[in-house]
Every structure is written in C-alpha cells, then in structure tokens.
Amino acid sequence: MHELCTLGLRLDFVTNEAWNRYHDYWASVDFRAKFEKASYNRKGEKGGPGTSPSKHTGGTRSFRTYGDTLALDKDEDDEVNPNDAFPHVHTRNHDGVTFIDSRSVQFHVPQLLLRTKERARP
C-alpha cells in the first residue's frame, strides 16, 4: 500500500476516507520512525558481517534464467558455468565487482579460485 501511495495510485476498492487515513498515517512521525528502523534492520547483519543470508539483486528471475541470458551474451565457444550468474546477481548494478554484502564475497572468492585452478589444469 505504501508503494501505491508513493506512486500516487489508489486501488478502486479503497474508499477515499480509508485512503486519506493511510496517507495521514504514512506521513506521521511514528510511521517514519518505524519505517526507518525496519529499513535499517533489513540492511544489517545481526551477528556481524557474513552472518545473514546472502542478499541478491536478481529480483524474481531464477539463476537458470540469468544463466541463459548470460549464455546469449557469450561466444558460442565459451562454456557457461551456472556460477557465472552469481556475481551478476550479487553485485551492485550487475557490475560483477561491487558485492552487496560480505557473505556474497565470502562465497564468491573461494569459488572463483577453484574455477581458476580447474581452468589452469592441462
């Protein structure tokens, strides 16, 4: 509902009175404080860096879909590894470099080293 308010959209089944009450509540100091605290809590890692589940920027698309998309971007001779999708969906703006949390880095670096060793084998 709050997203609808931000966009200025009201659903047909919501009365004007209810919509105005929502608007008043969302504008209240109490709501803003709760909103900011919840937003901060969602971004944190309660047990310290690397303790929360890894976050991602992939939306609702599956890793397989991302893998298929990345396969289209590669040359036909290149083999597509399912792990190629990991840095794509765990970095800011899908840049493959700026990871969104420490857990993503902790997982990706060992995987990257392992793949590098495998590729170096004759």
N, CA, C and O atoms as CSV, one atom per row, in Angstrom:
chain,resi,resn,atom,element,x,y,z
A,1,MET,N,N,0.822,-1.194,0.000
A,1,MET,CA,C,0.000,0.000,0.000
A,1,MET,C,C,0.865,1.256,0.000
A,1,MET,O,O,0.562,2.228,-0.692
A,2,HIS,N,N,1.950,1.228,0.788
A,2,HIS,CA,C,2.795,2.410,0.862
A,2,HIS,C,C,3.401,2.735,-0.502
A,2,HIS,O,O,3.552,3.904,-0.855
A,3,GLU,N,N,3.750,1.695,-1.270
A,3,GLU,CA,C,4.289,1.916,-2.608
A,3,GLU,C,C,3.251,2.576,-3.504
A,3,GLU,O,O,3.582,3.432,-4.323
A,4,LEU,N,N,1.990,2.173,-3.345
A,4,LEU,CA,C,0.924,2.796,-4.124
A,4,LEU,C,C,0.811,4.273,-3.784
A,4,LEU,O,O,0.615,5.112,-4.663
A,5,CYS,N,N,0.937,4.580,-2.497
A,5,CYS,CA,C,0.872,5.974,-2.064
A,5,CYS,C,C,2.017,6.770,-2.676
A,5,CYS,O,O,1.825,7.888,-3.154
A,6,THR,N,N,3.201,6.185,-2.655
A,6,THR,CA,C,4.373,6.857,-3.210
A,6,THR,C,C,4.163,7.164,-4.688
A,6,THR,O,O,4.581,8.214,-5.176
A,7,LEU,N,N,3.515,6.248,-5.394
A,7,LEU,CA,C,3.252,6.441,-6.814
A,7,LEU,C,C,2.001,7.277,-7.068
A,7,LEU,O,O,1.733,7.676,-8.202
A,8,GLY,N,N,1.237,7.540,-6.006
A,8,GLY,CA,C,0.009,8.311,-6.148
A,8,GLY,C,C,-1.137,7.505,-6.739
A,8,GLY,O,O,-2.040,8.073,-7.353
A,9,LEU,N,N,-1.110,6.196,-6.563
A,9,LEU,CA,C,-2.149,5.323,-7.106
A,9,LEU,C,C,-3.038,4.799,-5.989
A,9,LEU,O,O,-2.547,4.329,-4.963
A,10,ARG,N,N,-4.332,4.881,-6.193
A,10,ARG,CA,C,-5.279,4.340,-5.219
A,10,ARG,C,C,-6.069,3.234,-5.891
A,10,ARG,O,O,-6.582,3.407,-6.997
A,11,LEU,N,N,-6.167,2.087,-5.215
A,11,LEU,CA,C,-6.944,0.978,-5.748
A,11,LEU,C,C,-8.427,1.318,-5.682
A,11,LEU,O,O,-8.871,2.022,-4.775
A,12,ASP,N,N,-9.184,0.818,-6.640
A,12,ASP,CA,C,-10.606,1.150,-6.749
A,12,ASP,C,C,-11.408,0.778,-5.515
A,12,ASP,O,O,-12.341,1.495,-5.152
A,13,PHE,N,N,-11.066,-0.328,-4.858
A,13,PHE,CA,C,-11.857,-0.786,-3.725
A,13,PHE,C,C,-11.537,-0.044,-2.427
A,13,PHE,O,O,-12.219,-0.257,-1.424
A,14,VAL,N,N,-10.526,0.813,-2.417
A,14,VAL,CA,C,-10.175,1.582,-1.220
A,14,VAL,C,C,-10.955,2.896,-1.253
A,14,VAL,O,O,-10.846,3.670,-2.203
A,15,THR,N,N,-11.736,3.134,-0.212
A,15,THR,CA,C,-12.541,4.358,-0.168
A,15,THR,C,C,-11.643,5.571,0.033
A,15,THR,O,O,-10.508,5.448,0.492
A,16,ASN,N,N,-12.162,6.741,-0.314
A,16,ASN,CA,C,-11.398,7.979,-0.124
A,16,ASN,C,C,-11.058,8.190,1.345
A,16,ASN,O,O,-9.956,8.630,1.675
A,17,GLU,N,N,-12.005,7.877,2.228
A,17,GLU,CA,C,-11.769,8.049,3.667
A,17,GLU,C,C,-10.609,7.158,4.131
A,17,GLU,O,O,-9.718,7.615,4.847
A,18,ALA,N,N,-10.628,5.888,3.719
A,18,ALA,CA,C,-9.551,4.965,4.102
A,18,ALA,C,C,-8.224,5.420,3.506
A,18,ALA,O,O,-7.190,5.367,4.171
A,19,TRP,N,N,-8.252,5.866,2.253
A,19,TRP,CA,C,-7.029,6.326,1.592
A,19,TRP,C,C,-6.426,7.525,2.321
A,19,TRP,O,O,-5.213,7.609,2.511
A,20,ASN,N,N,-7.291,8.444,2.723
A,20,ASN,CA,C,-6.810,9.622,3.455
A,20,ASN,C,C,-6.226,9.235,4.808
A,20,ASN,O,O,-5.249,9.835,5.254
A,21,ARG,N,N,-6.817,8.235,5.467
A,21,ARG,CA,C,-6.266,7.760,6.743
A,21,ARG,C,C,-4.889,7.125,6.539
A,21,ARG,O,O,-3.961,7.362,7.313
A,22,TYR,N,N,-4.774,6.314,5.482
A,22,TYR,CA,C,-3.461,5.739,5.158
A,22,TYR,C,C,-2.436,6.854,4.948
A,22,TYR,O,O,-1.332,6.817,5.489
A,23,HIS,N,N,-2.825,7.832,4.159
A,23,HIS,CA,C,-1.934,8.959,3.870
A,23,HIS,C,C,-1.490,9.659,5.153
A,23,HIS,O,O,-0.309,9.958,5.326
A,24,ASP,N,N,-2.430,9.915,6.039
A,24,ASP,CA,C,-2.108,10.578,7.310
A,24,ASP,C,C,-1.149,9.728,8.138
A,24,ASP,O,O,-0.208,10.249,8.737
A,25,TYR,N,N,-1.393,8.413,8.168
A,25,TYR,CA,C,-0.527,7.529,8.947
A,25,TYR,C,C,0.879,7.487,8.356
A,25,TYR,O,O,1.869,7.567,9.085
A,26,TRP,N,N,0.961,7.362,7.035
A,26,TRP,CA,C,2.279,7.294,6.399
A,26,TRP,C,C,3.064,8.591,6.574
A,26,TRP,O,O,4.294,8.580,6.535
A,27,ALA,N,N,2.374,9.687,6.762
A,27,ALA,CA,C,3.043,10.974,6.959
A,27,ALA,C,C,3.399,11.223,8.424
A,27,ALA,O,O,4.101,12.187,8.730
A,28,SER,N,N,2.925,10.369,9.330
A,28,SER,CA,C,3.149,10.590,10.760
A,28,SER,C,C,4.597,10.316,11.159
A,28,SER,O,O,5.304,9.543,10.513
A,29,VAL,N,N,5.014,10.963,12.230
A,29,VAL,CA,C,6.362,10.779,12.771
A,29,VAL,C,C,6.536,9.338,13.249
A,29,VAL,O,O,7.602,8.750,13.069
A,30,ASP,N,N,5.496,8.767,13.856
A,30,ASP,CA,C,5.551,7.393,14.354
A,30,ASP,C,C,5.848,6.409,13.218
A,30,ASP,O,O,6.709,5.539,13.349
A,31,PHE,N,N,5.124,6.555,12.102
A,31,PHE,CA,C,5.350,5.660,10.967
A,31,PHE,C,C,6.755,5.836,10.407
A,31,PHE,O,O,7.436,4.849,10.130
A,32,ARG,N,N,7.197,7.074,10.237
A,32,ARG,CA,C,8.531,7.328,9.675
A,32,ARG,C,C,9.608,6.683,10.540
A,32,ARG,O,O,10.566,6.111,10.019
A,33,ALA,N,N,9.453,6.774,11.866
A,33,ALA,CA,C,10.440,6.180,12.773
A,33,ALA,C,C,10.463,4.658,12.609
A,33,ALA,O,O,11.534,4.058,12.526
A,34,LYS,N,N,9.275,4.034,12.563
A,34,LYS,CA,C,9.202,2.581,12.380
A,34,LYS,C,C,9.762,2.172,11.016
A,34,LYS,O,O,10.471,1.173,10.897
A,35,PHE,N,N,9.433,2.957,9.997
A,35,PHE,CA,C,9.893,2.673,8.641
A,35,PHE,C,C,11.417,2.725,8.564
A,35,PHE,O,O,12.043,1.829,7.999
A,36,GLU,N,N,12.011,3.768,9.129
A,36,GLU,CA,C,13.469,3.917,9.101
A,36,GLU,C,C,14.157,2.799,9.878
A,36,GLU,O,O,15.172,2.263,9.433
A,37,LYS,N,N,13.602,2.446,11.042
A,37,LYS,CA,C,14.199,1.383,11.850
A,37,LYS,C,C,14.126,0.045,11.117
A,37,LYS,O,O,15.108,-0.697,11.088
A,38,ALA,N,N,12.982,-0.267,10.528
A,38,ALA,CA,C,12.819,-1.528,9.798
A,38,ALA,C,C,13.744,-1.571,8.585
A,38,ALA,O,O,14.339,-2.606,8.286
A,39,SER,N,N,13.859,-0.456,7.898
A,39,SER,CA,C,14.748,-0.388,6.741
A,39,SER,C,C,16.192,-0.641,7.155
A,39,SER,O,O,16.911,-1.389,6.494
A,40,TYR,N,N,16.608,-0.022,8.239
A,40,TYR,CA,C,17.965,-0.206,8.765
A,40,TYR,C,C,18.195,-1.663,9.163
A,40,TYR,O,O,19.243,-2.234,8.861
A,41,ASN,N,N,17.218,-2.260,9.839
A,41,ASN,CA,C,17.345,-3.645,10.294
A,41,ASN,C,C,17.440,-4.631,9.129
A,41,ASN,O,O,18.170,-5.618,9.215
A,42,ARG,N,N,16.715,-4.376,8.049
A,42,ARG,CA,C,16.769,-5.274,6.895
A,42,ARG,C,C,18.133,-5.230,6.219
A,42,ARG,O,O,18.559,-6.212,5.611
A,43,LYS,N,N,18.807,-4.115,6.322
A,43,LYS,CA,C,20.107,-3.963,5.670
A,43,LYS,C,C,21.245,-4.548,6.489
A,43,LYS,O,O,22.318,-4.815,5.948
A,44,GLY,N,N,21.033,-4.752,7.779
A,44,GLY,CA,C,22.115,-5.184,8.654
A,44,GLY,C,C,22.282,-6.685,8.726
A,44,GLY,O,O,21.444,-7.453,8.254
A,45,GLU,N,N,23.378,-7.077,9.323
A,45,GLU,CA,C,23.666,-8.480,9.571
A,45,GLU,C,C,23.787,-8.634,11.079
A,45,GLU,O,O,24.804,-8.259,11.664
A,46,LYS,N,N,22.749,-9.188,11.716
A,46,LYS,CA,C,22.617,-9.200,13.176
A,46,LYS,C,C,23.820,-9.772,13.908
A,46,LYS,O,O,24.238,-9.216,14.924
A,47,GLY,N,N,24.380,-10.855,13.426
A,47,GLY,CA,C,25.502,-11.498,14.105
A,47,GLY,C,C,26.853,-10.986,13.651
A,47,GLY,O,O,27.880,-11.585,13.972
A,48,GLY,N,N,26.873,-9.898,12.918
A,48,GLY,CA,C,28.117,-9.363,12.383
A,48,GLY,C,C,28.242,-9.686,10.901
A,48,GLY,O,O,27.431,-10.432,10.354
A,49,PRO,N,N,29.239,-9.136,10.263
A,49,PRO,CA,C,29.415,-9.356,8.825
A,49,PRO,C,C,29.514,-10.839,8.465
A,49,PRO,O,O,30.234,-11.603,9.107
A,50,GLY,N,N,28.784,-11.220,7.442
A,50,GLY,CA,C,28.837,-12.593,6.953
A,50,GLY,C,C,27.902,-13.559,7.636
A,50,GLY,O,O,27.976,-14.761,7.380
A,51,THR,N,N,27.017,-13.075,8.503
A,51,THR,CA,C,26.148,-13.986,9.249
A,51,THR,C,C,24.737,-14.079,8.694
A,51,THR,O,O,23.999,-15.001,9.041
A,52,SER,N,N,24.352,-13.153,7.849
A,52,SER,CA,C,22.984,-13.197,7.333
A,52,SER,C,C,22.956,-13.950,6.006
A,52,SER,O,O,23.998,-14.168,5.388
A,53,PRO,N,N,21.756,-14.348,5.568
A,53,PRO,CA,C,21.675,-14.964,4.246
A,53,PRO,C,C,22.167,-13.973,3.196
A,53,PRO,O,O,21.998,-12.762,3.342
A,54,SER,N,N,22.758,-14.486,2.167
A,54,SER,CA,C,23.281,-13.633,1.110
A,54,SER,C,C,22.133,-12.916,0.411
A,54,SER,O,O,21.126,-13.531,0.059
A,55,LYS,N,N,22.292,-11.633,0.219
A,55,LYS,CA,C,21.272,-10.851,-0.479
A,55,LYS,C,C,21.559,-10.922,-1.978
A,55,LYS,O,O,22.665,-11.274,-2.387
A,56,HIS,N,N,20.564,-10.589,-2.790
A,56,HIS,CA,C,20.789,-10.589,-4.233
A,56,HIS,C,C,19.984,-9.484,-4.888
A,56,HIS,O,O,19.050,-8.938,-4.300
A,57,THR,N,N,20.360,-9.166,-6.107
A,57,THR,CA,C,19.690,-8.119,-6.867
A,57,THR,C,C,18.990,-8.699,-8.086
A,57,THR,O,O,18.713,-7.986,-9.051
A,58,GLY,N,N,18.706,-9.992,-8.037
A,58,GLY,CA,C,18.157,-10.673,-9.200
A,58,GLY,C,C,16.657,-10.577,-9.367
A,58,GLY,O,O,16.128,-10.989,-10.400
A,59,GLY,N,N,15.959,-10.044,-8.381
A,59,GLY,CA,C,14.511,-9.972,-8.482
A,59,GLY,C,C,13.890,-11.357,-8.449
A,59,GLY,O,O,14.362,-12.235,-7.727
A,60,THR,N,N,12.838,-11.554,-9.223
A,60,THR,CA,C,12.113,-12.819,-9.190
A,60,THR,C,C,12.621,-13.823,-10.217
A,60,THR,O,O,12.167,-14.967,-10.241
A,61,ARG,N,N,13.556,-13.407,-11.065
A,61,ARG,CA,C,14.080,-14.328,-12.076
A,61,ARG,C,C,15.000,-15.358,-11.424
A,61,ARG,O,O,15.730,-15.043,-10.484
A,62,SER,N,N,14.959,-16.570,-11.923
A,62,SER,CA,C,15.776,-17.646,-11.360
A,62,SER,C,C,17.220,-17.535,-11.852
A,62,SER,O,O,17.511,-16.848,-12.831
A,63,PHE,N,N,18.118,-18.235,-11.142
A,63,PHE,CA,C,19.516,-18.276,-11.568
A,63,PHE,C,C,19.622,-18.912,-12.955
A,63,PHE,O,O,20.469,-18.522,-13.759
A,64,ARG,N,N,18.769,-19.878,-13.226
A,64,ARG,CA,C,18.793,-20.521,-14.545
A,64,ARG,C,C,18.491,-19.502,-15.636
A,64,ARG,O,O,19.139,-19.497,-16.682
A,65,THR,N,N,17.507,-18.640,-15.393
A,65,THR,CA,C,17.174,-17.604,-16.363
A,65,THR,C,C,18.360,-16.676,-16.573
A,65,THR,O,O,18.683,-16.313,-17.704
A,66,TYR,N,N,19.007,-16.294,-15.474
A,66,TYR,CA,C,20.190,-15.443,-15.606
A,66,TYR,C,C,21.293,-16.167,-16.364
A,66,TYR,O,O,21.969,-15.567,-17.200
A,67,GLY,N,N,21.480,-17.457,-16.076
A,67,GLY,CA,C,22.485,-18.236,-16.794
A,67,GLY,C,C,22.202,-18.280,-18.286
A,67,GLY,O,O,23.113,-18.148,-19.104
A,68,ASP,N,N,20.924,-18.467,-18.640
A,68,ASP,CA,C,20.539,-18.484,-20.052
A,68,ASP,C,C,20.809,-17.135,-20.706
A,68,ASP,O,O,21.282,-17.071,-21.840
A,69,THR,N,N,20.509,-16.061,-19.987
A,69,THR,CA,C,20.749,-14.718,-20.509
A,69,THR,C,C,22.238,-14.476,-20.704
A,69,THR,O,O,22.655,-13.931,-21.726
A,70,LEU,N,N,23.036,-14.880,-19.727
A,70,LEU,CA,C,24.483,-14.709,-19.836
A,70,LEU,C,C,25.049,-15.565,-20.966
A,70,LEU,O,O,26.013,-15.167,-21.620
A,71,ALA,N,N,24.459,-16.737,-21.200
A,71,ALA,CA,C,24.920,-17.609,-22.282
A,71,ALA,C,C,24.717,-16.944,-23.636
A,71,ALA,O,O,25.529,-17.114,-24.546
A,72,LEU,N,N,23.640,-16.192,-23.767
A,72,LEU,CA,C,23.391,-15.488,-25.023
A,72,LEU,C,C,24.431,-14.404,-25.268
A,72,LEU,O,O,24.751,-14.085,-26.413
A,73,ASP,N,N,24.962,-13.834,-24.173
A,73,ASP,CA,C,25.951,-12.768,-24.292
A,73,ASP,C,C,27.351,-13.292,-24.590
A,73,ASP,O,O,28.211,-12.524,-25.024
A,74,LYS,N,N,27.599,-14.580,-24.369
A,74,LYS,CA,C,28.935,-15.158,-24.567
A,74,LYS,C,C,29.088,-15.693,-25.985
A,74,LYS,O,O,28.113,-15.896,-26.709
A,75,ASP,N,N,30.340,-15.911,-26.352
A,75,ASP,CA,C,30.617,-16.553,-27.634
A,75,ASP,C,C,30.138,-17.996,-27.586
A,75,ASP,O,O,30.020,-18.582,-26.510
A,76,GLU,N,N,29.866,-18.560,-28.737
A,76,GLU,CA,C,29.387,-19.947,-28.795
A,76,GLU,C,C,30.421,-20.926,-28.256
A,76,GLU,O,O,30.058,-21.981,-27.736
A,77,ASP,N,N,31.708,-20.590,-28.374
A,77,ASP,CA,C,32.769,-21.492,-27.921
A,77,ASP,C,C,32.928,-21.494,-26.406
A,77,ASP,O,O,33.451,-22.457,-25.845
A,78,ASP,N,N,32.490,-20.436,-25.737
A,78,ASP,CA,C,32.641,-20.342,-24.284
A,78,ASP,C,C,31.619,-21.224,-23.578
A,78,ASP,O,O,30.441,-21.246,-23.933
A,79,GLU,N,N,32.092,-21.942,-22.580
A,79,GLU,CA,C,31.203,-22.776,-21.775
A,79,GLU,C,C,30.578,-21.912,-20.686
A,79,GLU,O,O,31.276,-21.141,-20.027
A,80,VAL,N,N,29.269,-22.036,-20.495
A,80,VAL,CA,C,28.584,-21.256,-19.468
A,80,VAL,C,C,28.501,-22.084,-18.200
A,80,VAL,O,O,27.963,-23.191,-18.200
A,81,ASN,N,N,29.034,-21.541,-17.128
A,81,ASN,CA,C,29.018,-22.192,-15.825
A,81,ASN,C,C,27.870,-21.590,-15.020
A,81,ASN,O,O,27.702,-20.370,-15.034
A,82,PRO,N,N,27.077,-22.396,-14.322
A,82,PRO,CA,C,25.981,-21.829,-13.521
A,82,PRO,C,C,26.467,-20.787,-12.514
A,82,PRO,O,O,25.725,-19.876,-12.148
A,83,ASN,N,N,27.716,-20.926,-12.072
A,83,ASN,CA,C,28.253,-19.956,-11.116
A,83,ASN,C,C,28.527,-18.597,-11.745
A,83,ASN,O,O,28.791,-17.630,-11.030
A,84,ASP,N,N,28.468,-18.507,-13.069
A,84,ASP,CA,C,28.669,-17.215,-13.721
A,84,ASP,C,C,27.551,-16.237,-13.364
A,84,ASP,O,O,27.746,-15.023,-13.406
A,85,ALA,N,N,26.386,-16.768,-13.014
A,85,ALA,CA,C,25.262,-15.899,-12.655
A,85,ALA,C,C,25.442,-15.288,-11.272
A,85,ALA,O,O,24.889,-14.224,-10.991
A,86,PHE,N,N,26.208,-15.947,-10.404
A,86,PHE,CA,C,26.342,-15.479,-9.022
A,86,PHE,C,C,26.848,-14.043,-8.921
A,86,PHE,O,O,26.196,-13.224,-8.271
A,87,PRO,N,N,27.986,-13.700,-9.537
A,87,PRO,CA,C,28.441,-12.313,-9.406
A,87,PRO,C,C,27.487,-11.324,-10.074
A,87,PRO,O,O,27.418,-10.158,-9.686
A,88,HIS,N,N,26.758,-11.795,-11.072
A,88,HIS,CA,C,25.826,-10.899,-11.756
A,88,HIS,C,C,24.689,-10.468,-10.834
A,88,HIS,O,O,24.283,-9.306,-10.857
A,89,VAL,N,N,24.174,-11.388,-10.024
A,89,VAL,CA,C,23.019,-11.060,-9.182
A,89,VAL,C,C,23.390,-10.682,-7.750
A,89,VAL,O,O,22.503,-10.394,-6.946
A,90,HIS,N,N,24.673,-10.675,-7.417
A,90,HIS,CA,C,25.089,-10.299,-6.070
A,90,HIS,C,C,25.980,-9.060,-6.054
A,90,HIS,O,O,26.664,-8.800,-5.063
A,91,THR,N,N,25.976,-8.296,-7.144
A,91,THR,CA,C,26.762,-7.064,-7.194
A,91,THR,C,C,25.867,-5.896,-7.571
A,91,THR,O,O,24.817,-6.064,-8.191
A,92,ARG,N,N,26.303,-4.730,-7.186
A,92,ARG,CA,C,25.533,-3.521,-7.488
A,92,ARG,C,C,25.566,-3.260,-8.990
A,92,ARG,O,O,26.615,-3.353,-9.628
A,93,ASN,N,N,24.422,-2.937,-9.532
A,93,ASN,CA,C,24.268,-2.670,-10.964
A,93,ASN,C,C,24.818,-3.803,-11.831
A,93,ASN,O,O,25.196,-3.582,-12.981
A,94,HIS,N,N,24.862,-5.003,-11.282
A,94,HIS,CA,C,25.324,-6.198,-12.001
A,94,HIS,C,C,26.716,-5.994,-12.594
A,94,HIS,O,O,27.012,-6.496,-13.678
A,95,ASP,N,N,27.577,-5.249,-11.875
A,95,ASP,CA,C,28.910,-4.958,-12.412
A,95,ASP,C,C,29.910,-6.085,-12.207
A,95,ASP,O,O,30.994,-6.057,-12.789
A,96,GLY,N,N,29.562,-7.093,-11.378
A,96,GLY,CA,C,30.450,-8.218,-11.146
A,96,GLY,C,C,31.608,-7.917,-10.221
A,96,GLY,O,O,32.469,-8.772,-10.011
A,97,VAL,N,N,31.649,-6.702,-9.656
A,97,VAL,CA,C,32.777,-6.284,-8.821
A,97,VAL,C,C,32.337,-5.801,-7.444
A,97,VAL,O,O,32.912,-6.213,-6.436
A,98,THR,N,N,31.335,-4.940,-7.384
A,98,THR,CA,C,30.904,-4.313,-6.139
A,98,THR,C,C,29.839,-5.171,-5.467
A,98,THR,O,O,28.646,-5.001,-5.722
A,99,PHE,N,N,30.271,-6.097,-4.605
A,99,PHE,CA,C,29.334,-7.015,-3.967
A,99,PHE,C,C,28.458,-6.289,-2.954
A,99,PHE,O,O,28.893,-5.331,-2.316
A,100,ILE,N,N,27.211,-6.760,-2.812
A,100,ILE,CA,C,26.243,-6.076,-1.964
A,100,ILE,C,C,26.351,-6.437,-0.493
A,100,ILE,O,O,25.800,-5.729,0.350
A,101,ASP,N,N,27.042,-7.515,-0.160
A,101,ASP,CA,C,27.242,-7.862,1.248
A,101,ASP,C,C,28.471,-8.753,1.391
A,101,ASP,O,O,28.987,-9.293,0.413
A,102,SER,N,N,28.922,-8.892,2.624
A,102,SER,CA,C,30.155,-9.648,2.873
A,102,SER,C,C,29.977,-11.144,2.621
A,102,SER,O,O,30.929,-11.822,2.233
A,103,ARG,N,N,28.785,-11.658,2.835
A,103,ARG,CA,C,28.567,-13.089,2.612
A,103,ARG,C,C,28.741,-13.434,1.132
A,103,ARG,O,O,29.266,-14.498,0.801
A,104,SER,N,N,28.316,-12.567,0.269
A,104,SER,CA,C,28.487,-12.809,-1.165
A,104,SER,C,C,29.964,-12.905,-1.527
A,104,SER,O,O,30.365,-13.757,-2.320
A,105,VAL,N,N,30.764,-12.026,-0.941
A,105,VAL,CA,C,32.209,-12.059,-1.190
A,105,VAL,C,C,32.801,-13.349,-0.636
A,105,VAL,O,O,33.613,-13.999,-1.295
A,106,GLN,N,N,32.392,-13.717,0.579
A,106,GLN,CA,C,32.924,-14.925,1.218
A,106,GLN,C,C,32.623,-16.180,0.400
A,106,GLN,O,O,33.411,-17.126,0.411
A,107,PHE,N,N,31.516,-16.198,-0.293
A,107,PHE,CA,C,31.176,-17.349,-1.120
A,107,PHE,C,C,31.884,-17.280,-2.469
A,107,PHE,O,O,32.410,-18.281,-2.955
A,108,HIS,N,N,31.892,-16.092,-3.070
A,108,HIS,CA,C,32.371,-15.958,-4.442
A,108,HIS,C,C,33.882,-16.152,-4.579
A,108,HIS,O,O,34.328,-16.818,-5.514
A,109,VAL,N,N,34.664,-15.594,-3.682
A,109,VAL,CA,C,36.125,-15.656,-3.816
A,109,VAL,C,C,36.636,-17.101,-3.849
A,109,VAL,O,O,37.399,-17.437,-4.755
A,110,PRO,N,N,36.252,-17.976,-2.899
A,110,PRO,CA,C,36.723,-19.371,-2.996
A,110,PRO,C,C,36.254,-20.070,-4.278
A,110,PRO,O,O,36.998,-20.857,-4.863
A,111,GLN,N,N,35.028,-19.784,-4.712
A,111,GLN,CA,C,34.525,-20.383,-5.948
A,111,GLN,C,C,35.341,-19.915,-7.144
A,111,GLN,O,O,35.652,-20.699,-8.040
A,112,LEU,N,N,35.680,-18.647,-7.149
A,112,LEU,CA,C,36.480,-18.081,-8.232
A,112,LEU,C,C,37.868,-18.717,-8.268
A,112,LEU,O,O,38.369,-19.062,-9.338
A,113,LEU,N,N,38.484,-18.872,-7.101
A,113,LEU,CA,C,39.806,-19.506,-7.030
A,113,LEU,C,C,39.747,-20.953,-7.504
A,113,LEU,O,O,40.632,-21.408,-8.228
A,114,LEU,N,N,38.712,-21.672,-7.102
A,114,LEU,CA,C,38.545,-23.064,-7.508
A,114,LEU,C,C,38.399,-23.176,-9.026
A,114,LEU,O,O,39.036,-24.022,-9.652
A,115,ARG,N,N,37.573,-22.332,-9.606
A,115,ARG,CA,C,37.385,-22.366,-11.061
A,115,ARG,C,C,38.658,-21.985,-11.799
A,115,ARG,O,O,38.959,-22.546,-12.853
A,116,THR,N,N,39.411,-21.032,-11.251
A,116,THR,CA,C,40.670,-20.628,-11.873
A,116,THR,C,C,41.652,-21.791,-11.883
A,116,THR,O,O,42.332,-22.021,-12.883
A,117,LYS,N,N,41.730,-22.528,-10.773
A,117,LYS,CA,C,42.611,-23.700,-10.701
A,117,LYS,C,C,42.171,-24.774,-11.691
A,117,LYS,O,O,43.007,-25.399,-12.344
A,118,GLU,N,N,40.859,-24.990,-11.803
A,118,GLU,CA,C,40.343,-26.011,-12.721
A,118,GLU,C,C,40.657,-25.656,-14.169
A,118,GLU,O,O,40.985,-26.534,-14.967
A,119,ARG,N,N,40.560,-24.388,-14.506
A,119,ARG,CA,C,40.841,-23.958,-15.881
A,119,ARG,C,C,42.329,-24.038,-16.201
A,119,ARG,O,O,42.709,-24.214,-17.359
A,120,ALA,N,N,43.174,-23.907,-15.174
A,120,ALA,CA,C,44.625,-23.926,-15.379
A,120,ALA,C,C,45.160,-25.340,-15.591
A,120,ALA,O,O,46.271,-25.512,-16.092
A,121,ARG,N,N,44.383,-26.343,-15.217
A,121,ARG,CA,C,44.828,-27.738,-15.391
A,121,ARG,C,C,44.894,-28.083,-16.876
A,121,ARG,O,O,44.027,-27.687,-17.655
A,122,PRO,N,N,45.944,-28.833,-17.263
A,122,PRO,CA,C,46.058,-29.212,-18.690
A,122,PRO,C,C,45.068,-30.281,-19.088
A,122,PRO,O,O,45.043,-30.699,-20.245
